[in-house]
Amino acid sequence: MSEPAAAQLDDSDVTEDALLRGRIRLLQPRRGPRASLDPILLAGFLTPPFGRFLDIGCGTGALAFLLLARDPAATGVAVELQPQLRELALRGRDANGWCERLDVLEGDVRALAPSLGAARFDLIATNPPYRTVDEGPPSPEQARALAYHEITLALPEWVEIAARAVRPGGRVAAILPAARIAELCAELRARDLPASRLRTVHPYADRPASRILVEAERGGRRPLTIEPPLVLHLEGARYTPEVLRLLGENV
């Protein structure tokens, strides 16, 4: 598939990193928004098959790449607002050999929504900007500010886009700060996307949840399943065996 020209980054400003013990190549800005553990947790929370998916706010492609790696039959569309991040997602896609399986679009997903089509996707997955502007001033660096704060895309907006793009019976999934669980579930329910699965993520077993993983089903009527907590660390900085497995380690 042909791609329009993308903004260029100097290679000295780019790092090549590996996910899943080298199964996935990920190109990222040396300085600026970089992938965290969140896309790994979200991809591990979801159960294949993924069918055709939409990744809203893909950054450099980590979540989309993880979905493609976990389900060899999956195809998808990833949307990114920032040209330089979209360029790195394109380069990473090509480096992994997924040119025929993933489209990476540049632009504001609110403007692109009509062209994405209604009820087209089996899965909408997103690791969205998760800090509201009321939580504190955004980073003075524009790329970080757009990636981490709800400057251009607020929670109700991406939920609305997801509701229109997912097919009946399809899934919408996200990872967000745990403090936003009530807001997220309310926005989902208001659009006939009741939450069907929920899992809290805790930095340590004795600490409150820091993240929530939520999966909703379009028109679903199943009761909500609250899964066992996911604990990230043992004493010190060591990851738990479950997190190591999500990272592709043999434990």
C-alpha positions in Angstrom: 0.0 0.0 0.0 1.3 3.4 -0.8 1.9 5.9 2.0 2.0 9.7 1.9 5.3 11.4 2.8 5.9 11.7 6.5 7.9 14.1 8.6 11.5 13.0 8.8 13.5 12.4 12.0 17.2 12.3 12.2 18.3 8.8 13.0 20.4 10.1 15.9 17.1 11.1 17.6 15.7 7.6 17.2 16.2 4.4 19.2 15.3 0.9 18.0 14.0 -1.2 20.9 12.6 -4.7 21.2 9.3 -6.1 22.6 8.6 -9.7 23.4 12.2 -10.6 23.6 13.0 -9.3 20.1 9.9 -10.6 18.3 8.9 -7.0 17.7 11.0 -4.0 16.6 9.9 -0.6 17.9 11.3 2.7 16.7 11.0 5.5 19.2 12.1 9.1 19.7 15.2 9.2 22.0 13.6 12.2 23.7 9.8 12.5 23.9 6.9 10.1 24.3 8.1 6.5 24.6 6.2 3.3 25.1 5.5 2.3 28.7 4.3 -0.9 30.1 0.7 0.1 29.5 0.4 -1.3 25.9 1.9 -4.6 27.0 -0.6 -4.9 29.8 -3.5 -4.0 27.5 -2.5 -6.4 24.8 -2.0 -9.2 27.3 -5.5 -8.5 28.8 -7.2 -9.0 25.5 -8.0 -12.5 24.1 -7.4 -13.4 20.5 -8.8 -13.5 17.8 -8.7 -9.7 17.2 -10.1 -9.7 13.7 -9.9 -6.2 12.2 -8.9 -3.7 14.9 -8.6 0.0 15.3 -5.9 1.5 17.5 -6.8 5.1 18.5 -3.7 7.2 19.2 -1.1 4.6 18.3 2.1 6.6 19.1 5.0 4.7 17.6 2.9 1.5 17.2 3.5 -0.6 20.3 -0.1 -1.7 21.0 -0.9 -2.3 17.3 2.3 -4.3 16.9 1.6 -6.4 20.0 -1.9 -7.3 18.7 -0.5 -8.3 15.3 2.1 -10.5 17.0 -0.4 -12.2 19.2 -2.8 -13.0 16.4 -1.2 -13.8 13.0 -4.6 -13.5 11.3 -5.4 -10.0 12.7 -5.3 -6.8 10.6 -5.8 -3.3 11.7 -5.8 0.5 11.3 -3.8 2.7 13.6 -4.3 6.5 13.9 -1.8 9.0 15.2 -2.1 12.7 15.4 1.7 13.6 15.6 3.5 13.3 12.2 6.8 12.2 13.7 5.3 9.5 15.8 3.3 8.3 12.9 6.5 8.2 10.8 8.2 5.9 13.4 5.1 3.7 13.5 5.3 3.3 9.7 9.0 2.5 9.9 8.4 0.0 12.7 5.5 -1.6 10.8 7.7 -2.1 7.7 10.7 -3.3 9.8 8.4 -6.0 11.2 7.1 -7.0 7.8 3.5 -6.0 8.5 2.9 -3.7 5.5 -0.1 -5.7 4.3 -1.6 -6.1 7.7 -1.6 -2.6 9.2 -2.6 0.9 7.8 -1.1 3.8 9.8 -3.0 7.0 9.3 -2.0 10.5 10.3 -4.5 13.0 11.7 -7.0 13.8 14.3 -9.2 10.7 14.8 -12.2 12.9 15.3 -11.8 14.2 11.7 -10.9 10.8 10.3 -13.9 9.0 12.0 -16.3 9.3 9.0 -13.7 7.7 6.7 -13.1 4.9 9.1 -16.6 3.7 8.6 -19.4 2.7 10.9 -19.6 -0.7 12.6 -16.5 -1.8 10.7 -14.1 -3.1 13.4 -14.1 -6.2 15.6 -12.0 -4.5 18.2 -11.2 -0.9 19.2 -8.1 -0.7 21.5 -6.5 2.4 22.9 -3.9 3.5 25.4 -5.2 7.1 25.2 -3.9 10.4 26.7 -5.0 9.8 30.3 -4.4 13.0 32.2 -7.0 15.7 32.3 -5.8 19.3 32.0 -7.2 19.8 35.6 -4.6 17.4 37.0 -1.7 19.7 36.4 0.0 21.6 33.7 1.0 19.6 30.6 4.6 19.2 29.7 6.2 22.2 28.0 7.3 19.8 25.3 4.5 19.6 22.8 4.9 15.9 21.8 4.8 14.8 25.5 1.9 17.1 26.3 -0.2 15.7 23.4 0.6 12.1 24.2 -0.2 12.3 27.9 -2.8 15.0 28.4 -6.3 15.3 27.1 -5.5 18.3 25.0 -6.9 17.2 21.6 -8.9 14.1 22.6 -10.9 13.7 25.8 -12.3 10.5 27.1 -15.9 11.0 26.0 -14.7 11.8 22.5 -12.7 8.6 21.9 -15.5 6.5 23.5 -17.9 8.1 21.0 -15.6 7.3 18.1 -15.2 3.8 19.3 -18.9 3.3 19.7 -19.5 4.3 16.1 -16.6 2.3 14.6 -17.1 -1.1 16.4 -19.5 -3.7 15.0 -22.4 -5.2 17.0 -20.9 -7.7 19.4 -17.4 -6.2 18.9 -15.1 -5.1 21.7 -13.8 -1.8 23.0 -10.8 -2.0 25.3 -8.6 0.6 27.1 -6.1 1.1 29.9 -6.5 4.2 32.1 -5.7 5.4 35.6 -7.7 3.6 38.2 -9.2 6.9 39.4 -11.1 7.2 36.1 -13.0 3.9 36.3 -16.4 5.4 37.1 -16.1 8.0 34.4 -15.0 5.4 31.8 -17.7 2.9 32.6 -20.4 5.6 32.6 -19.3 6.8 29.1 -19.3 3.3 27.8 -22.8 2.4 29.2 -24.2 5.6 27.7 -23.3 4.3 24.3 -24.5 0.7 24.7 -21.0 -0.5 25.5 -21.4 -2.1 28.9 -18.1 -3.2 30.5 -17.8 -7.0 30.4 -14.4 -7.5 31.9 -12.4 -5.4 34.3 -9.0 -5.9 35.9 -7.1 -3.6 38.3 -3.3 -3.1 38.0 -1.3 -2.6 41.2 2.3 -1.6 41.5 2.7 -3.9 44.5 0.4 -6.3 46.2 -0.2 -4.0 49.2 -0.7 -0.8 47.1 -3.9 0.6 45.7 -4.6 0.1 42.0 -2.8 2.5 39.7 -4.4 1.4 36.4 -7.6 -0.3 35.2 -8.0 -2.6 32.2 -11.5 -2.5 30.8 -13.2 -4.5 28.0 -16.7 -3.6 26.8 -19.0 -5.3 24.3 -21.2 -3.5 21.8 -24.7 -4.3 22.8 -23.4 -6.8 25.3 -25.6 -8.2 28.0 -23.2 -10.4 29.9 -22.6 -9.6 33.6 -19.4 -7.8 34.4 -16.5 -10.1 35.3 -14.0 -8.6 37.7 -10.7 -10.5 37.2 -8.0 -11.1 39.8 -5.7 -8.1 40.3 -2.6 -7.8 38.2 0.4 -7.1 40.4 3.4 -5.6 38.7 6.3 -5.9 41.2 7.6 -8.1 43.9 9.8 -6.6 46.6 12.2 -4.1 45.0 11.9 -3.5 41.3 11.5 -7.1 40.2 8.6 -7.9 38.0 6.1 -10.6 39.0 6.2 -13.9 37.0 2.9 -12.8 35.2 4.4 -9.5 34.0 7.6 -11.4 32.9 5.4 -13.7 30.8 3.6 -10.7 29.2 7.0 -9.3 28.4 7.9 -12.6 26.6 10.2 -14.0 29.2 10.3 -17.7 29.9 9.5 -18.1 33.5 
